[in-house]
Every structure is written in C-alpha cells, then in structure tokens.
Amino acid sequence: MSQNGQRPGAPIPERSIAVRSLGLRLPPNHHIERHAHDWHQLVYATEGVMTVDTRAGSWVVPPHRAVWIPAGAAHSIRMTGVVRMRTVYFRPGLAHRVPPACCVIHVSPLLRELILETLRLGMLADDVPEHVRLAGVLADQIAHTREAPLRITRPTDARARLVAETAQADLSVTASIAQLARGSGASVRTVERLFVLETGMTFGRWLQHVKALHALERLAAGESVTAAGLAVGYDSTSAFIAMFKRVLGTTPGNYFRQIPADPSRRRAE
C-alpha cells in the first residue's frame, strides 16, 4: 500500500483530483473551436505559437509564454506551425490568487519545470502531500508572474470596432485614421477618444501592437523578418524591427532564441 492508502498504480479517486494535465502535438493551422471548461486552464506551448480568441480580445502565445483561461471563459485556439501544447487544469477554488481574467504570462524556467513535472505526473491529488505542495507552488508562480503584452483588445463601441476591423482586414495596406474612419459614423477625434477609452492605447499604438503580434505569428510559421515586415505594411526592414522591439521588447531575430527544448519531446522521440 502507498502512504496515502492506495495500491501503487491505483487510479486516484475523482473527488481528490486537484490538478489535471494534458499534452498534445497539433499540426499547423489546427483550430480548436470555441468552448469553455469547468476548471481553470493554463495553456503552454513548448513549440509553435497559439492564438487564443475570446469575446474580449485575442492573445498571441509564443513559446516561453502561457495563457491563463479562467473557468467558464469561452475561447478558441488557432495553431501556427506545429504546436506542442502542454495544458494544466486547476479545480475551481484550489487557487484563490490566480488571475481573474484571461491573460498571457511569462513562463520562467521554474514555472516551465513545474508545468512539465505536472505533465509527467499526469494529475495532482489532494491526499498526496507531495502533490499538494507542488500544486501550491505552481499556483503561487502563476499568481506572481508578470503579464506579457500580447493581447489585442477589441473596442466595444460599434464605430471604433468597425475602424479596428477595417484596419485588420489587410495589415499590409497603410491607411490613415481619417481613411479608416470613413463610413464608421464617427469623426477622427471621436475614434481616437474611443480607442484610448476602450483599449488604453491611441489608435496608432494599438495598430502597431496588432501588427507586431500578427508579424509574430508569421515569424513562428517560418517567414523571414523582411517578409513578415512587408505583410504588416513595412517596406523598410529596419523600421519594422524598431517597431517590433518597441512593442515586444526585443528584435524579431532574438524573439525565438534561447527557448529550452522540451524534455518530454525528447523522451517521445
């Protein structure tokens, strides 16, 4: 008998499961349709880029980042490139200090190893002391990890939303806010005010943010820096690199470097 009164290898009773985990390898352009979970969810890709979409906005999730999705939040996920997804599910009520809304967080080396160890174990139980300690450290790391600026916030006002959708329809085309506002029913001044009010950014900063994250997806799919820049309206590669660094804190060439290999991938291979 094990220390918790179970036979070695015996299934853990459903009522005692505190954390579940799941590892998947998904092909390029795979799309998980909109759905919701009864448990909180931390989604991490050791390889590839995911785009998580909700009614409130979209989050681009490259390696060394993870997205937190609270229980009940409807979301869909789109894959760019081959994605090795590592998901950890938390029973509601287990962690009280976790983020209340969807967000992308930085995955530190410690958090990464905690996620992979949870995947190795499969699930964490309330009646196994080592599991309780691991779940507590995992939840604490999530609660205290800084949020990454990888969200595209959607304006809720119909006029501003129309401008946003028009701008995003073809990011390779450079258009002024005056051109984009035509037919929206709002003046340029009103559109600017709405974007600051509803996204926390001026329209110009919001559009740069959108372009940087769209370029990030293209880079993850294997496109060159020049091609990714052209796709979001930058004829000058140096200007694109400067914008990308301003938004994401590093250059396109450095973004995917120094990401450690997933040991579970090596074991599988």
Buried (B, 14 or more C-beta within 10 A) or exposed (E): EEEBEBEEEEEBEEEBBBBBBBBEEBEEEBEBEEEEBEBBBBBBBBBBBBBBBBEBBBBBBBBBBBBBBBBEBEBBBBBBBEBBBBBBBBBEEBBEEBBEEBBBBEBBEEBBEBBBEBBEBEBBBBBBEEBBEBBBEBBBBBBEBEEBEBBBBBBEBEBBBBBBEBBBEEBEEEBEBEEBBEEBEBEBEBBBBBBBEBBEBBBEBBBBBBBBBBBBBBBBBEBEBBEBBBBBBBEEBEEBBEBBBEBBEEBBEEBBEEBEEBEBEEEEE
